[in-house]
Amino acid sequence: MTEFITLPQIDAATDAVRARIKVLPEVALILGSGLGELADSIEDPTIIPTREIPNWPVSTVPGHKGRLVIGRLEGKMVLALQGRTHYYEGHDISRVGLPIRVMQRLGIKTIIITNASGGLNNDFEAGDLMLITDHLGFLAMAGQNPLIGPNLDEFGPRFPPMSDVYDPKLVRLAEEVGAEENILLRKGTYVWLSGPSFETPAECRFLKMVGADAVGMSTVPEAIVARHGGMSILGIASITNKIDPDGTNKATHEEVLQTGDLIVPRLTRILRGVLRKL
Ligand code: HPA
């Protein structure tokens, strides 16, 4: 039986975070697989292990540290989640949204969601960065939507629109930074699958056919909850492995982490540039 997160649970988690920080963060950052090192750039960090926060869905994946790093980056107060929680770890889908609800209760209006993904678009190479312009949430479309359950009216409406999930203004801002920094940025549609198994060739061919450019195991549930709560979202997919044109996906988690390491310096420049412009 699914357990839905409640406002008292969200507020208990929020209070635990608030008690440890002096200045409230303005921007949230979710760091995907292999991208956690980015949090090392944050100045004067307050570090909160997520296991010390009540009701937090704990991350168990290697490469995901499971902590909040709160501090200054490019003059902005940021809250970075190093080690997100995935649905495939066995958490109820409603609980996967708890970190986003805590960010919203802290007053954060802008969120940058990063992830590791497989490149379905034949033009993409491993190591590319893709600005997410839209998503396909098969699980959410088929019943695993994090908003299922009693609506939390304090955050947003029962039937929230999802026409502009990824804020076009933030996409433009990131493109400006890409041009200034001479970093190639792809754009495209991200598809969320539960994982943890990688895709079969038939699944990859199907995903290409329906218009997906990158495939991964996160981001969409977070984006749905973020949008429901009125946040502006920038989504950046790190293409950690290329899926062959015939659909063969030979990705391993080690490869995902290794390519993530190569992407971090470029992603850091993009994120710093975006934060400067916000
Ligand atoms: N498929 C799904 N999730 C992923 C992949 C992939 O190829 N690479 C990184 N995360």
Residues whose N, C-alpha, C, O or C-beta is under 5 A from the ligand:
A	BS01	HPA	A116 S117 G118 V215 G216 M217 T240 A251 V256
